[in-house]
Amino acid sequence: MTTSSSIGEDANSFTETIQSIPEILSALSDVLSTPLGWLIVLGLFLWLIVNKDFSHLFDLAERKKKNQLRDIETYVTNKDAACDDSMSVIKDFRDAYYFKVATGIYAEQKLRESLIELHRITSNTISWVDIRRAISFILVDENKNIKVRDFNWFEKFSYYYNFFVAFLFGFTAILVLIALLVSASKGTQQIFFWIVSLLFCFCVAVYSLAQNWPIESAKKIKKELKK
């Protein structure tokens, strides 16, 4: 008797849940009928993405790298079995790995020592983030002196082109936002179109500006080195 009663309660609960779905969809449709509703839903969606832990997707590669590093540490500490000729190379590889973990830059001994010295003499204005961004423009001579190479014509063109694109899409994003706010007909599909267009223009503008960060950092380092 108890079992039959439990099954009946579960069936009623399931039926009530099914019947409530249209009400939930209707409420969601009402929320999405306004620009503010779309912004709230998109904000919640972005919040879920940002706070979602995707680290497990990279566990395999990370474990492989850690196993490789553990083998290197074992080899280096076993002086009887280690080869003297290759010991310096292996130690340099190990140090380069830890240096990359700390700074985001993979650098062998010569470049690593020069970068450390560069940061030491410019740490009041130049961060490791600046150095990492500008690494493709940094050169080291035979005396371990660092200089920032000149930008070629394509890099100069790209620099100003990125500013132009950022301005163009940023201005377009402002126009889209104004159109969204003053639009007389605000159907769900139209609001969705305006919101997507706004986010697209904003993202393109930010992305274009980000493309200039390496050159901006290189200019900053070059200015400090001249001092």
Protein Blocks (a to p, Z undefined) as FASTA:
>chain_A
ZZmmmmmmmmmmmmmmmmmmmmmmmmmmmmmmpfklmmmmmmmmmmmmmmpcfklmmmmm
mmmmmmmmmmmmmmmmmmmlpcfklmmmmmmmmmmmmmmmmnopacdfklmmmmmmmmmm
mmmmpcfklmmmmmmmpccdfkopacdddddfklmmmmmmmmmmmmmmmmmmmmmmmmmm
mpmblcfklmmmmmmmmmmmmmmmmmmmmmmmmmmmmmmmmmmmmZZ
